[in-house]
């Protein structure tokens, strides 16, 4: 067990008493920022193909079985998290979502459901559905906040004010649903204080966990055009680690760190290229954490 931050592995072992593995699923959905409801181009950093990792078109059970077969030789896990990952997984008719979520929840090997979505895609009927499913298996809802700075949010075309995130967290928590918040480090125009303000904002709202994510600049995105024009700078690994460590020391001890960084499909990645080797990046981060004596909650701010 790592003793410097409250990791997802530690949380899973504590909660389920054994190793649990996440299986990425794809419901073939879209996003209001793509289908014209709010916009058509997606967020500035979003690539058309980068979020579809699983095989859409097959049933939830088929995808789960296929994913289990692919990782059979890599892990001894017998319990799994059904991770509805691609795009906005509450942006569909409730009848469609009900079938998909209950199909996963009723499988004996599924320990929990993790559902990635936007805070502005949680109408009352979807919240009621999530509450129903949560009575069968634990439900985590992953919210793409990215930043609490509404000026930055406008630049990246998020298309909702941060107050919508606060309301979504309140609604989910009132139903006993776990909330995980996505935060991007390195957004254009933001410095360390902006990122720390976002961490404080998410903690004050009541998030149970965070995914801390490096900004990847992907080819064939609007962000890539800004990067080529010299308007956007990619962080170095040292700059990223410096901000990341301040975030960890700021987080309360009970908030689960689901991710220290992320990786992007190498065929799309333009910058920073050092992020392509996730194992090397994590080794660097862990070494630096030891060297700098980074401990979660060490510099916690009361919010």
Secondary structure, 3 states (H helix, E strand, C coil): CCCCCCEHHHHHHHHHCCCEEEEEECCCCCCCCCCCCCCCCCCCCCCCCCCCCCCCCCCHHHHHHHHHHHCCCCCCCCEEEEEECCCCCCCCCHHHHHHHHHHHHCCCCEEEEEEEECCCCCCHHHHHHHHHHHCCCEEEEEEEEECCCHHHHHHCCCCCCHHHHHHHHHHHHHCCCEEEEEEEECCCCCCHHHHHHHHHHHHHHCCCEEEEEECCEECCCHHHHHHHCCCCCCCCHHHHHHHHHHHHHHCCCCCEEEECCCCCCCCCEEECHHHHCHHHHHHHHHHHHHHHCCCCCCCCCCC
